[in-house]
Amino acid sequence: MNNRYSFIGGRTGQWQVVKIRNVLGPGLQLVEKVNILNGAVAEIPLDSAWRLQGFASNIRYAIRTELEALQAVQPMLNRAEAILAVLIPIKKSAQWWEMAQDERRDIFERESHHTAVGLEYLPGVARRLLHCRDLGEEFDFLTWFEFAPEHSSAFNELLLRMRASKEWEYVEREVEVWLKRL
């Protein structure tokens, strides 16, 4: 199983770009489509403007009971009804990365309740987290969300709640890439 993923923003792909919204810091160039490949892409294709890469890994801040709760309700991606998606690349501050993992866990879960909040929106809003920092990419994480149109307001509520948390004080760059499956 290949745990590497590449998101190529350009003229081709299985997802039509609805909008790209810059939330914090520099944004991404507007493109027509996003192509998602299960694997690493060494160079940006000629007809493309950007490439974001990450890898699926273990859930780093969850304890056993949280992991089991997530696994019990997390749906598979690529469900037929989930024709909408949002790719959110995120970069956190140096201050975040200077903390020990247990300190980040305290902020992530004990103060921000990241997992508990996310659980409230499953299974309607499916998600996958990809790590980028260890690859030397421009973002630390790529967060991928898929949902049916009737879950759009729930997704927007989820974003508001996450961004109001203590954890988001450490986010220094964030972009939303809103997509519709072709």
Secondary structure, 3 states (H helix, E strand, C coil): CCCEEEEEEECCCCEEEEEEEEEECCCCCCCCEEEEECCCCCCCCCCEEEEEEEECCCCCCCCHHHHHHHHHHCCCCCCCCCCEEEEEEEEECHHHHHCCHHHHHHHHHHHCCHHHHHHCCCCCCEEEEEECHHHCCCCCEEEEEEECHHHHHHHHHHHHHHHCCHHHHHEEEEEEEEEEEC
